[in-house]
Amino acid sequence: MTRHITITPAGGTWVLRAGGAVLGESQNALELVEGDLSPVIYFPREDLGMAFFDRTDHSTHCPHKGDASYFSIMSKSKTYENAVWSYENPIEAVAQIKGYLAFAVQDGVAVEQV
């Protein structure tokens, strides 16, 4: 793992909400802390309603994690563009996040511990 990134199990149960609906719940989430940034909760794909996510062409590169792919969240009332990212082939140092998705918390999208 890179020196300034830590990945640990996120204790308890975590819920993803978008547009007021629960799109996922997990007791197997991971917490990634990178330097001084706020912790990010990563959900395993199998704990999410993947039918609500639409892959986009957007991508970014992080020198510490690799290339990120993005998805938009399709809710009844709104589309949250590029609100989901996934490192589908992360660099070896953060291989634990492969198969996990993270979410840009914004108005209408919430990641909560319950």
Biopython code that builds the backbone (N, CA, C, O; Angstrom):
import numpy as np
from Bio.PDB.StructureBuilder import StructureBuilder

atoms = [
    (1, "MET", "N", (0.855, -1.173, 0.000)),
    (1, "MET", "CA", (0.000, 0.000, 0.000)),
    (1, "MET", "C", (0.899, 1.234, 0.000)),
    (1, "MET", "O", (1.965, 1.237, 0.615)),
    (2, "THR", "N", (0.467, 2.261, -0.683)),
    (2, "THR", "CA", (1.266, 3.473, -0.685)),
    (2, "THR", "C", (1.286, 4.060, 0.709)),
    (2, "THR", "O", (0.383, 3.825, 1.512)),
    (3, "ARG", "N", (2.318, 4.819, 0.986)),
    (3, "ARG", "CA", (2.526, 5.302, 2.356)),
    (3, "ARG", "C", (1.399, 6.174, 2.879)),
    (3, "ARG", "O", (1.114, 6.158, 4.077)),
    (4, "HIS", "N", (0.763, 6.920, 2.021)),
    (4, "HIS", "CA", (-0.240, 7.857, 2.528)),
    (4, "HIS", "C", (-1.675, 7.384, 2.311)),
    (4, "HIS", "O", (-2.613, 8.165, 2.472)),
    (5, "ILE", "N", (-1.856, 6.115, 1.948)),
    (5, "ILE", "CA", (-3.200, 5.550, 1.786)),
    (5, "ILE", "C", (-3.347, 4.374, 2.740)),
    (5, "ILE", "O", (-2.492, 3.491, 2.794)),
    (6, "THR", "N", (-4.447, 4.376, 3.494)),
    (6, "THR", "CA", (-4.769, 3.214, 4.314)),
    (6, "THR", "C", (-6.168, 2.735, 3.937)),
    (6, "THR", "O", (-7.066, 3.535, 3.674)),
    (7, "ILE", "N", (-6.333, 1.415, 3.918)),
    (7, "ILE", "CA", (-7.625, 0.796, 3.622)),
    (7, "ILE", "C", (-7.929, -0.161, 4.759)),
    (7, "ILE", "O", (-7.148, -1.064, 5.060)),
    (8, "THR", "N", (-9.088, 0.055, 5.390)),
    (8, "THR", "CA", (-9.491, -0.791, 6.505)),
    (8, "THR", "C", (-10.968, -1.133, 6.355)),
    (8, "THR", "O", (-11.697, -0.427, 5.659)),
    (9, "PRO", "N", (-11.418, -2.206, 6.998)),
    (9, "PRO", "CA", (-12.860, -2.478, 6.988)),
    (9, "PRO", "C", (-13.605, -1.304, 7.631)),
    (9, "PRO", "O", (-13.188, -0.785, 8.667)),
    (10, "ALA", "N", (-14.688, -0.903, 7.016)),
    (10, "ALA", "CA", (-15.534, 0.155, 7.578)),
    (10, "ALA", "C", (-16.530, -0.530, 8.503)),
    (10, "ALA", "O", (-17.454, -1.194, 8.033)),
    (11, "GLY", "N", (-16.358, -0.383, 9.768)),
    (11, "GLY", "CA", (-17.187, -1.093, 10.732)),
    (11, "GLY", "C", (-18.662, -0.761, 10.618)),
    (11, "GLY", "O", (-19.032, 0.351, 10.243)),
    (12, "GLY", "N", (-19.490, -1.723, 10.943)),
    (12, "GLY", "CA", (-20.932, -1.520, 10.960)),
    (12, "GLY", "C", (-21.575, -1.704, 9.603)),
    (12, "GLY", "O", (-21.005, -2.315, 8.699)),
    (13, "THR", "N", (-22.767, -1.165, 9.480)),
    (13, "THR", "CA", (-23.556, -1.266, 8.243)),
    (13, "THR", "C", (-23.594, 0.098, 7.579)),
    (13, "THR", "O", (-23.845, 1.110, 8.233)),
    (14, "TRP", "N", (-23.345, 0.120, 6.284)),
    (14, "TRP", "CA", (-23.328, 1.342, 5.495)),
    (14, "TRP", "C", (-24.426, 1.285, 4.440)),
    (14, "TRP", "O", (-24.697, 0.231, 3.864)),
    (15, "VAL", "N", (-25.055, 2.432, 4.196)),
    (15, "VAL", "CA", (-26.159, 2.524, 3.240)),
    (15, "VAL", "C", (-25.839, 3.610, 2.219)),
    (15, "VAL", "O", (-25.297, 4.664, 2.551)),
    (16, "LEU", "N", (-26.191, 3.324, 0.968)),
    (16, "LEU", "CA", (-26.114, 4.315, -0.103)),
    (16, "LEU", "C", (-27.533, 4.724, -0.455)),
    (16, "LEU", "O", (-28.375, 3.874, -0.742)),
    (17, "ARG", "N", (-27.802, 6.028, -0.433)),
    (17, "ARG", "CA", (-29.106, 6.566, -0.823)),
    (17, "ARG", "C", (-28.895, 7.547, -1.966)),
    (17, "ARG", "O", (-27.935, 8.318, -1.977)),
    (18, "ALA", "N", (-29.816, 7.503, -2.932)),
    (18, "ALA", "CA", (-29.813, 8.491, -4.017)),
    (18, "ALA", "C", (-31.259, 8.791, -4.374)),
    (18, "ALA", "O", (-32.065, 7.878, -4.555)),
    (19, "GLY", "N", (-31.580, 10.067, -4.473)),
    (19, "GLY", "CA", (-32.946, 10.455, -4.775)),
    (19, "GLY", "C", (-33.944, 9.937, -3.768)),
    (19, "GLY", "O", (-35.107, 9.720, -4.109)),
    (20, "GLY", "N", (-33.516, 9.733, -2.524)),
    (20, "GLY", "CA", (-34.392, 9.250, -1.469)),
    (20, "GLY", "C", (-34.511, 7.741, -1.377)),
    (20, "GLY", "O", (-35.073, 7.235, -0.406)),
    (21, "ALA", "N", (-34.001, 7.007, -2.353)),
    (21, "ALA", "CA", (-34.113, 5.543, -2.356)),
    (21, "ALA", "C", (-32.808, 4.901, -1.885)),
    (21, "ALA", "O", (-31.722, 5.421, -2.138)),
    (22, "VAL", "N", (-32.931, 3.775, -1.204)),
    (22, "VAL", "CA", (-31.758, 2.998, -0.812)),
    (22, "VAL", "C", (-31.324, 2.165, -2.015)),
    (22, "VAL", "O", (-32.093, 1.359, -2.538)),
    (23, "LEU", "N", (-30.071, 2.375, -2.447)),
    (23, "LEU", "CA", (-29.543, 1.649, -3.612)),
    (23, "LEU", "C", (-28.542, 0.572, -3.207)),
    (23, "LEU", "O", (-28.089, -0.213, -4.040)),
    (24, "GLY", "N", (-28.208, 0.543, -1.938)),
    (24, "GLY", "CA", (-27.286, -0.483, -1.473)),
    (24, "GLY", "C", (-27.100, -0.409, 0.020)),
    (24, "GLY", "O", (-27.278, 0.638, 0.641)),
    (25, "GLU", "N", (-26.733, -1.555, 0.590)),
    (25, "GLU", "CA", (-26.450, -1.666, 2.023)),
    (25, "GLU", "C", (-25.362, -2.716, 2.178)),
    (25, "GLU", "O", (-25.420, -3.777, 1.558)),
    (26, "SER", "N", (-24.368, -2.415, 3.011)),
    (26, "SER", "CA", (-23.261, -3.348, 3.141)),
    (26, "SER", "C", (-22.698, -3.371, 4.556)),
    (26, "SER", "O", (-22.623, -2.352, 5.242)),
    (27, "GLN", "N", (-22.310, -4.561, 4.958)),
    (27, "GLN", "CA", (-21.522, -4.742, 6.181)),
    (27, "GLN", "C", (-20.085, -5.094, 5.811)),
    (27, "GLN", "O", (-19.271, -5.421, 6.674)),
    (28, "ASN", "N", (-19.784, -5.022, 4.505)),
    (28, "ASN", "CA", (-18.453, -5.380, 4.011)),
    (28, "ASN", "C", (-17.769, -4.214, 3.313)),
    (28, "ASN", "O", (-16.887, -4.418, 2.479)),
    (29, "ALA", "N", (-18.170, -2.996, 3.650)),
    (29, "ALA", "CA", (-17.576, -1.810, 3.035)),
    (29, "ALA", "C", (-16.149, -1.617, 3.532)),
    (29, "ALA", "O", (-15.764, -2.112, 4.591)),
    (30, "LEU", "N", (-15.379, -0.884, 2.738)),
    (30, "LEU", "CA", (-14.012, -0.523, 3.101)),
    (30, "LEU", "C", (-13.916, 0.988, 3.260)),
    (30, "LEU", "O", (-14.617, 1.742, 2.586)),
    (31, "GLU", "N", (-13.046, 1.414, 4.154)),
    (31, "GLU", "CA", (-12.768, 2.841, 4.318)),
    (31, "GLU", "C", (-11.359, 3.113, 3.804)),
    (31, "GLU", "O", (-10.389, 2.516, 4.269)),
    (32, "LEU", "N", (-11.260, 4.024, 2.838)),
    (32, "LEU", "CA", (-9.973, 4.415, 2.283)),
    (32, "LEU", "C", (-9.676, 5.833, 2.758)),
    (32, "LEU", "O", (-10.478, 6.748, 2.573)),
    (33, "VAL", "N", (-8.508, 5.993, 3.371)),
    (33, "VAL", "CA", (-8.050, 7.310, 3.805)),
    (33, "VAL", "C", (-6.782, 7.618, 3.022)),
    (33, "VAL", "O", (-5.825, 6.843, 3.024)),
    (34, "GLU", "N", (-6.797, 8.766, 2.354)),
    (34, "GLU", "CA", (-5.666, 9.186, 1.532)),
    (34, "GLU", "C", (-5.166, 10.532, 2.037)),
    (34, "GLU", "O", (-5.822, 11.558, 1.853)),
    (35, "GLY", "N", (-4.001, 10.519, 2.675)),
    (35, "GLY", "CA", (-3.418, 11.754, 3.192)),
    (35, "GLY", "C", (-4.363, 12.479, 4.123)),
    (35, "GLY", "O", (-4.918, 11.887, 5.048)),
    (36, "ASP", "N", (-4.545, 13.780, 3.872)),
    (36, "ASP", "CA", (-5.409, 14.608, 4.707)),
    (36, "ASP", "C", (-6.837, 14.689, 4.190)),
    (36, "ASP", "O", (-7.646, 15.432, 4.745)),
    (37, "LEU", "N", (-7.169, 13.938, 3.134)),
    (37, "LEU", "CA", (-8.516, 13.975, 2.565)),
    (37, "LEU", "C", (-9.499, 13.248, 3.480)),
    (37, "LEU", "O", (-9.102, 12.401, 4.281)),
    (38, "SER", "N", (-10.770, 13.579, 3.359)),
    (38, "SER", "CA", (-11.804, 12.890, 4.127)),
    (38, "SER", "C", (-11.856, 11.419, 3.734)),
    (38, "SER", "O", (-11.601, 11.083, 2.578)),
    (39, "PRO", "N", (-12.179, 10.539, 4.672)),
    (39, "PRO", "CA", (-12.290, 9.117, 4.346)),
    (39, "PRO", "C", (-13.361, 8.886, 3.273)),
    (39, "PRO", "O", (-14.360, 9.602, 3.208)),
    (40, "VAL", "N", (-13.130, 7.878, 2.439)),
    (40, "VAL", "CA", (-14.088, 7.493, 1.396)),
    (40, "VAL", "C", (-14.504, 6.051, 1.657)),
    (40, "VAL", "O", (-13.661, 5.180, 1.872)),
    (41, "ILE", "N", (-15.820, 5.807, 1.634)),
    (41, "ILE", "CA", (-16.352, 4.465, 1.839)),
    (41, "ILE", "C", (-16.531, 3.804, 0.478)),
    (41, "ILE", "O", (-17.153, 4.374, -0.419)),
    (42, "TYR", "N", (-15.990, 2.614, 0.331)),
    (42, "TYR", "CA", (-16.110, 1.816, -0.892)),
    (42, "TYR", "C", (-17.034, 0.634, -0.615)),
    (42, "TYR", "O", (-16.838, -0.107, 0.348)),
    (43, "PHE", "N", (-18.042, 0.467, -1.467)),
    (43, "PHE", "CA", (-19.019, -0.609, -1.335)),
    (43, "PHE", "C", (-18.684, -1.743, -2.305)),
    (43, "PHE", "O", (-18.327, -1.475, -3.452)),
    (44, "PRO", "N", (-18.789, -3.001, -1.874)),
    (44, "PRO", "CA", (-18.636, -4.100, -2.833)),
    (44, "PRO", "C", (-19.796, -4.092, -3.827)),
    (44, "PRO", "O", (-20.940, -3.830, -3.456)),
    (45, "ARG", "N", (-19.492, -4.379, -5.079)),
    (45, "ARG", "CA", (-20.518, -4.367, -6.128)),
    (45, "ARG", "C", (-21.714, -5.237, -5.787)),
    (45, "ARG", "O", (-22.855, -4.865, -6.064)),
    (46, "GLU", "N", (-21.462, -6.387, -5.191)),
    (46, "GLU", "CA", (-22.557, -7.326, -4.929)),
    (46, "GLU", "C", (-23.554, -6.802, -3.902)),
    (46, "GLU", "O", (-24.638, -7.368, -3.752)),
    (47, "ASP", "N", (-23.205, -5.731, -3.192)),
    (47, "ASP", "CA", (-24.114, -5.148, -2.201)),
    (47, "ASP", "C", (-24.869, -3.929, -2.732)),
    (47, "ASP", "O", (-25.559, -3.246, -1.975)),
    (48, "LEU", "N", (-24.741, -3.661, -4.021)),
    (48, "LEU", "CA", (-25.357, -2.481, -4.631)),
    (48, "LEU", "C", (-26.349, -2.869, -5.718)),
    (48, "LEU", "O", (-26.219, -3.922, -6.343)),
    (49, "GLY", "N", (-27.330, -2.022, -5.935)),
    (49, "GLY", "CA", (-28.273, -2.208, -7.039)),
    (49, "GLY", "C", (-27.657, -1.679, -8.320)),
    (49, "GLY", "O", (-27.936, -0.549, -8.722)),
    (50, "MET", "N", (-26.816, -2.486, -8.971)),
    (50, "MET", "CA", (-26.055, -2.035, -10.138)),
    (50, "MET", "C", (-26.957, -1.591, -11.290)),
    (50, "MET", "O", (-26.498, -0.867, -12.173)),
    (51, "ALA", "N", (-28.219, -2.003, -11.305)),
    (51, "ALA", "CA", (-29.139, -1.586, -12.366)),
    (51, "ALA", "C", (-29.392, -0.074, -12.331)),
    (51, "ALA", "O", (-29.855, 0.495, -13.319)),
    (52, "PHE", "N", (-29.094, 0.578, -11.206)),
    (52, "PHE", "CA", (-29.285, 2.023, -11.083)),
    (52, "PHE", "C", (-28.091, 2.824, -11.602)),
    (52, "PHE", "O", (-28.145, 4.053, -11.653)),
    (53, "PHE", "N", (-27.015, 2.137, -11.987)),
    (53, "PHE", "CA", (-25.787, 2.802, -12.412)),
    (53, "PHE", "C", (-25.575, 2.611, -13.907)),
    (53, "PHE", "O", (-25.710, 1.505, -14.431)),
    (54, "ASP", "N", (-25.245, 3.692, -14.578)),
    (54, "ASP", "CA", (-25.010, 3.668, -16.015)),
    (54, "ASP", "C", (-23.567, 4.103, -16.267)),
    (54, "ASP", "O", (-23.186, 5.229, -15.944)),
    (55, "ARG", "N", (-22.765, 3.203, -16.848)),
    (55, "ARG", "CA", (-21.351, 3.516, -17.114)),
    (55, "ARG", "C", (-21.252, 4.702, -18.073)),
    (55, "ARG", "O", (-22.007, 4.802, -19.039)),
    (56, "THR", "N", (-20.302, 5.599, -17.785)),
    (56, "THR", "CA", (-20.071, 6.752, -18.648)),
    (56, "THR", "C", (-18.693, 6.627, -19.303)),
    (56, "THR", "O", (-17.936, 5.703, -19.007)),
    (57, "ASP", "N", (-18.383, 7.557, -20.185)),
    (57, "ASP", "CA", (-17.071, 7.576, -20.841)),
    (57, "ASP", "C", (-16.018, 8.295, -20.008)),
    (57, "ASP", "O", (-14.837, 8.291, -20.355)),
    (58, "HIS", "N", (-16.444, 8.912, -18.910)),
    (58, "HIS", "CA", (-15.528, 9.689, -18.077)),
    (58, "HIS", "C", (-14.528, 8.764, -17.386)),
    (58, "HIS", "O", (-14.876, 7.662, -16.963)),
    (59, "SER", "N", (-13.289, 9.223, -17.279)),
    (59, "SER", "CA", (-12.271, 8.483, -16.536)),
    (59, "SER", "C", (-11.265, 9.483, -15.973)),
    (59, "SER", "O", (-11.118, 10.594, -16.482)),
    (60, "THR", "N", (-10.589, 9.070, -14.933)),
    (60, "THR", "CA", (-9.526, 9.878, -14.342)),
    (60, "THR", "C", (-8.378, 8.944, -13.994)),
    (60, "THR", "O", (-8.530, 7.723, -13.975)),
    (61, "HIS", "N", (-7.227, 9.544, -13.718)),
    (61, "HIS", "CA", (-6.066, 8.762, -13.316)),
    (61, "HIS", "C", (-5.521, 9.303, -11.998)),
    (61, "HIS", "O", (-5.329, 10.508, -11.842)),
    (62, "CYS", "N", (-5.280, 8.413, -11.067)),
    (62, "CYS", "CA", (-4.632, 8.750, -9.799)),
    (62, "CYS", "C", (-3.297, 8.005, -9.758)),
    (62, "CYS", "O", (-3.276, 6.789, -9.947)),
    (63, "PRO", "N", (-2.198, 8.694, -9.519)),
    (63, "PRO", "CA", (-0.906, 7.999, -9.500)),
    (63, "PRO", "C", (-0.783, 6.982, -8.366)),
    (63, "PRO", "O", (0.096, 6.121, -8.403)),
    (64, "HIS", "N", (-1.653, 7.074, -7.361)),
    (64, "HIS", "CA", (-1.580, 6.175, -6.213)),
    (64, "HIS", "C", (-2.576, 5.022, -6.272)),
    (64, "HIS", "O", (-2.427, 4.032, -5.555)),
    (65, "LYS", "N", (-3.608, 5.151, -7.139)),
    (65, "LYS", "CA", (-4.636, 4.111, -7.221)),
    (65, "LYS", "C", (-4.826, 3.562, -8.633)),
    (65, "LYS", "O", (-5.257, 2.419, -8.786)),
    (66, "GLY", "N", (-4.521, 4.330, -9.651)),
    (66, "GLY", "CA", (-4.676, 3.870, -11.031)),
    (66, "GLY", "C", (-5.770, 4.626, -11.761)),
    (66, "GLY", "O", (-6.082, 5.770, -11.429)),
    (67, "ASP", "N", (-6.349, 3.972, -12.761)),
    (67, "ASP", "CA", (-7.383, 4.584, -13.600)),
    (67, "ASP", "C", (-8.761, 4.288, -13.033)),
    (67, "ASP", "O", (-9.089, 3.142, -12.723)),
    (68, "ALA", "N", (-9.566, 5.343, -12.903)),
    (68, "ALA", "CA", (-10.930, 5.199, -12.373)),
    (68, "ALA", "C", (-11.929, 5.272, -13.513)),
    (68, "ALA", "O", (-11.827, 6.126, -14.393)),
    (69, "SER", "N", (-12.901, 4.360, -13.486)),
    (69, "SER", "CA", (-14.051, 4.380, -14.394)),
    (69, "SER", "C", (-15.214, 4.996, -13.635)),
    (69, "SER", "O", (-15.265, 4.928, -12.407)),
    (70, "TYR", "N", (-16.155, 5.602, -14.370)),
    (70, "TYR", "CA", (-17.257, 6.310, -13.721)),
    (70, "TYR", "C", (-18.614, 5.802, -14.192)),
    (70, "TYR", "O", (-18.764, 5.265, -15.290)),
    (71, "PHE", "N", (-19.598, 5.998, -13.311)),
    (71, "PHE", "CA", (-20.985, 5.662, -13.582)),
    (71, "PHE", "C", (-21.847, 6.840, -13.144)),
    (71, "PHE", "O", (-21.474, 7.580, -12.234)),
    (72, "SER", "N", (-22.984, 7.013, -13.778)),
    (72, "SER", "CA", (-23.992, 7.948, -13.306)),
    (72, "SER", "C", (-25.051, 7.150, -12.568)),
    (72, "SER", "O", (-25.287, 5.982, -12.878)),
    (73, "ILE", "N", (-25.691, 7.784, -11.590)),
    (73, "ILE", "CA", (-26.781, 7.154, -10.857)),
    (73, "ILE", "C", (-28.089, 7.614, -11.481)),
    (73, "ILE", "O", (-28.331, 8.811, -11.639)),
    (74, "MET", "N", (-28.927, 6.648, -11.833)),
    (74, "MET", "CA", (-30.217, 6.940, -12.437)),
    (74, "MET", "C", (-31.302, 6.745, -11.364)),
    (74, "MET", "O", (-31.648, 5.612, -11.028)),
    (75, "SER", "N", (-31.832, 7.850, -10.832)),
    (75, "SER", "CA", (-32.922, 7.746, -9.863)),
    (75, "SER", "C", (-34.220, 8.137, -10.555)),
    (75, "SER", "O", (-34.211, 8.566, -11.709)),
    (76, "LYS", "N", (-35.330, 7.988, -9.853)),
    (76, "LYS", "CA", (-36.635, 8.338, -10.438)),
    (76, "LYS", "C", (-36.710, 9.808, -10.833)),
    (76, "LYS", "O", (-37.312, 10.156, -11.849)),
    (77, "SER", "N", (-36.097, 10.663, -10.028)),
    (77, "SER", "CA", (-36.266, 12.094, -10.235)),
    (77, "SER", "C", (-35.078, 12.803, -10.867)),
    (77, "SER", "O", (-35.214, 13.938, -11.325)),
    (78, "LYS", "N", (-33.910, 12.157, -10.902)),
    (78, "LYS", "CA", (-32.714, 12.863, -11.349)),
    (78, "LYS", "C", (-31.629, 11.877, -11.753)),
    (78, "LYS", "O", (-31.574, 10.750, -11.262)),
    (79, "THR", "N", (-30.763, 12.329, -12.661)),
    (79, "THR", "CA", (-29.550, 11.589, -12.994)),
    (79, "THR", "C", (-28.376, 12.314, -12.340)),
    (79, "THR", "O", (-28.182, 13.512, -12.546)),
    (80, "TYR", "N", (-27.601, 11.582, -11.556)),
    (80, "TYR", "CA", (-26.419, 12.134, -10.902)),
    (80, "TYR", "C", (-25.209, 11.738, -11.740)),
    (80, "TYR", "O", (-24.695, 10.624, -11.637)),
    (81, "GLU", "N", (-24.768, 12.677, -12.571)),
    (81, "GLU", "CA", (-23.712, 12.413, -13.548)),
    (81, "GLU", "C", (-22.368, 12.108, -12.884)),
    (81, "GLU", "O", (-21.916, 12.847, -12.009)),
    (82, "ASN", "N", (-21.746, 11.028, -13.304)),
    (82, "ASN", "CA", (-20.398, 10.644, -12.856)),
    (82, "ASN", "C", (-20.261, 10.669, -11.334)),
    (82, "ASN", "O", (-19.230, 11.084, -10.804)),
    (83, "ALA", "N", (-21.287, 10.230, -10.650)),
    (83, "ALA", "CA", (-21.314, 10.257, -9.182)),
    (83, "ALA", "C", (-20.704, 9.014, -8.554)),
    (83, "ALA", "O", (-20.588, 8.928, -7.332)),
    (84, "VAL", "N", (-20.316, 8.057, -9.376)),
    (84, "VAL", "CA", (-19.787, 6.781, -8.890)),
    (84, "VAL", "C", (-18.457, 6.520, -9.584)),
    (84, "VAL", "O", (-18.333, 6.723, -10.792)),
    (85, "TRP", "N", (-17.463, 6.072, -8.822)),
    (85, "TRP", "CA", (-16.217, 5.673, -9.466)),
    (85, "TRP", "C", (-15.746, 4.336, -8.951)),
    (85, "TRP", "O", (-16.089, 3.896, -7.854)),
    (86, "SER", "N", (-14.940, 3.703, -9.796)),
    (86, "SER", "CA", (-14.433, 2.368, -9.492)),
    (86, "SER", "C", (-13.041, 2.219, -10.094)),
    (86, "SER", "O", (-12.810, 2.577, -11.249)),
    (87, "TYR", "N", (-12.129, 1.692, -9.309)),
    (87, "TYR", "CA", (-10.809, 1.340, -9.816)),
    (87, "TYR", "C", (-10.875, -0.143, -10.171)),
    (87, "TYR", "O", (-10.642, -1.004, -9.323)),
    (88, "GLU", "N", (-11.191, -0.428, -11.418)),
    (88, "GLU", "CA", (-11.432, -1.809, -11.824)),
    (88, "GLU", "C", (-10.149, -2.612, -11.933)),
    (88, "GLU", "O", (-10.167, -3.836, -11.801)),
    (89, "ASN", "N", (-9.046, -1.939, -12.171)),
    (89, "ASN", "CA", (-7.728, -2.569, -12.171)),
    (89, "ASN", "C", (-6.764, -1.674, -11.401)),
    (89, "ASN", "O", (-5.855, -1.084, -11.986)),
    (90, "PRO", "N", (-6.965, -1.574, -10.076)),
    (90, "PRO", "CA", (-6.128, -0.665, -9.292)),
    (90, "PRO", "C", (-4.675, -1.130, -9.262)),
    (90, "PRO", "O", (-4.369, -2.293, -9.526)),
    (91, "ILE", "N", (-3.799, -0.200, -8.937)),
    (91, "ILE", "CA", (-2.411, -0.619, -8.784)),
    (91, "ILE", "C", (-2.321, -1.587, -7.606)),
    (91, "ILE", "O", (-3.170, -1.588, -6.715)),
    (92, "GLU", "N", (-1.287, -2.396, -7.622)),
    (92, "GLU", "CA", (-1.175, -3.492, -6.656)),
    (92, "GLU", "C", (-1.234, -3.025, -5.201)),
    (92, "GLU", "O", (-1.754, -3.741, -4.345)),
    (93, "ALA", "N", (-0.715, -1.854, -4.919)),
    (93, "ALA", "CA", (-0.666, -1.362, -3.540)),
    (93, "ALA", "C", (-2.051, -1.152, -2.930)),
    (93, "ALA", "O", (-2.196, -1.161, -1.708)),
    (94, "VAL", "N", (-3.077, -0.961, -3.778)),
    (94, "VAL", "CA", (-4.446, -0.754, -3.278)),
    (94, "VAL", "C", (-5.403, -1.776, -3.895)),
    (94, "VAL", "O", (-6.574, -1.476, -4.128)),
    (95, "ALA", "N", (-4.906, -2.962, -4.152)),
    (95, "ALA", "CA", (-5.691, -4.010, -4.814)),
    (95, "ALA", "C", (-6.985, -4.350, -4.066)),
    (95, "ALA", "O", (-7.915, -4.885, -4.670)),
    (96, "GLN", "N", (-7.063, -4.056, -2.782)),
    (96, "GLN", "CA", (-8.266, -4.349, -1.986)),
    (96, "GLN", "C", (-9.518, -3.677, -2.530)),
    (96, "GLN", "O", (-10.618, -4.184, -2.308)),
    (97, "ILE", "N", (-9.392, -2.543, -3.240)),
    (97, "ILE", "CA", (-10.579, -1.819, -3.702)),
    (97, "ILE", "C", (-11.093, -2.325, -5.048)),
    (97, "ILE", "O", (-12.092, -1.813, -5.553)),
    (98, "LYS", "N", (-10.436, -3.307, -5.629)),
    (98, "LYS", "CA", (-10.941, -3.881, -6.885)),
    (98, "LYS", "C", (-12.309, -4.515, -6.610)),
    (98, "LYS", "O", (-12.479, -5.249, -5.637)),
    (99, "GLY", "N", (-13.281, -4.220, -7.482)),
    (99, "GLY", "CA", (-14.623, -4.756, -7.295)),
    (99, "GLY", "C", (-15.476, -3.918, -6.354)),
    (99, "GLY", "O", (-16.586, -4.318, -6.001)),
    (100, "TYR", "N", (-14.973, -2.768, -5.950)),
    (100, "TYR", "CA", (-15.690, -1.864, -5.048)),
    (100, "TYR", "C", (-16.005, -0.562, -5.770)),
    (100, "TYR", "O", (-15.324, -0.190, -6.726)),
    (101, "LEU", "N", (-17.051, 0.135, -5.301)),
    (101, "LEU", "CA", (-17.424, 1.424, -5.868)),
    (101, "LEU", "C", (-17.509, 2.465, -4.759)),
    (101, "LEU", "O", (-17.876, 2.165, -3.623)),
    (102, "ALA", "N", (-17.156, 3.704, -5.123)),
    (102, "ALA", "CA", (-17.246, 4.835, -4.198)),
    (102, "ALA", "C", (-18.156, 5.885, -4.818)),
    (102, "ALA", "O", (-18.416, 5.866, -6.021)),
    (103, "PHE", "N", (-18.639, 6.803, -3.981)),
    (103, "PHE", "CA", (-19.685, 7.734, -4.399)),
    (103, "PHE", "C", (-19.347, 9.164, -4.034)),
    (103, "PHE", "O", (-18.841, 9.442, -2.946)),
    (104, "ALA", "N", (-19.636, 10.070, -4.961)),
    (104, "ALA", "CA", (-19.477, 11.494, -4.704)),
    (104, "ALA", "C", (-20.709, 11.947, -3.930)),
    (104, "ALA", "O", (-21.798, 12.069, -4.491)),
    (105, "VAL", "N", (-20.525, 12.190, -2.652)),
    (105, "VAL", "CA", (-21.628, 12.648, -1.818)),
    (105, "VAL", "C", (-21.987, 14.067, -2.261)),
    (105, "VAL", "O", (-21.122, 14.938, -2.357)),
    (106, "GLN", "N", (-23.262, 14.280, -2.524)),
    (106, "GLN", "CA", (-23.762, 15.565, -3.013)),
    (106, "GLN", "C", (-25.224, 15.670, -2.649)),
    (106, "GLN", "O", (-25.794, 14.743, -2.074)),
    (107, "ASP", "N", (-25.834, 16.790, -2.981)),
    (107, "ASP", "CA", (-27.250, 16.946, -2.696)),
    (107, "ASP", "C", (-28.027, 15.833, -3.398)),
    (107, "ASP", "O", (-28.047, 15.767, -4.627)),
    (108, "GLY", "N", (-28.663, 14.964, -2.624)),
    (108, "GLY", "CA", (-29.414, 13.851, -3.174)),
    (108, "GLY", "C", (-28.710, 12.525, -3.138)),
    (108, "GLY", "O", (-29.342, 11.493, -3.360)),
    (109, "VAL", "N", (-27.396, 12.511, -2.860)),
    (109, "VAL", "CA", (-26.624, 11.268, -2.765)),
    (109, "VAL", "C", (-25.950, 11.241, -1.403)),
    (109, "VAL", "O", (-25.215, 12.164, -1.052)),
    (110, "ALA", "N", (-26.199, 10.178, -0.630)),
    (110, "ALA", "CA", (-25.664, 10.089, 0.719)),
    (110, "ALA", "C", (-25.108, 8.700, 0.997)),
    (110, "ALA", "O", (-25.688, 7.691, 0.595)),
    (111, "VAL", "N", (-23.992, 8.664, 1.681)),
    (111, "VAL", "CA", (-23.404, 7.434, 2.193)),
    (111, "VAL", "C", (-23.451, 7.574, 3.718)),
    (111, "VAL", "O", (-22.860, 8.489, 4.290)),
    (112, "GLU", "N", (-24.165, 6.651, 4.357)),
    (112, "GLU", "CA", (-24.425, 6.776, 5.788)),
    (112, "GLU", "C", (-24.172, 5.465, 6.524)),
    (112, "GLU", "O", (-24.457, 4.378, 6.020)),
    (113, "GLN", "N", (-23.637, 5.601, 7.713)),
    (113, "GLN", "CA", (-23.507, 4.445, 8.603)),
    (113, "GLN", "C", (-24.777, 4.368, 9.429)),
    (113, "GLN", "O", (-25.200, 5.355, 10.031)),
    (114, "VAL", "N", (-25.386, 3.179, 9.454)),
    (114, "VAL", "CA", (-26.631, 3.009, 10.209)),
    (114, "VAL", "C", (-26.436, 2.077, 11.389)),
    (114, "VAL", "O", (-27.380, 1.820, 12.136)),
]
sb = StructureBuilder()
sb.init_structure("model")
sb.init_model(0)
sb.init_chain("A")
sb.init_seg("    ")
for serial, (resi, resn, name, xyz) in enumerate(atoms, 1):
    if name == "N":
        sb.init_residue(resn, " ", resi, " ")
    sb.init_atom(name, np.array(xyz, "f"), 0.0, 1.0, " ", f" {name:<3s}", serial, name[0])
structure = sb.get_structure()
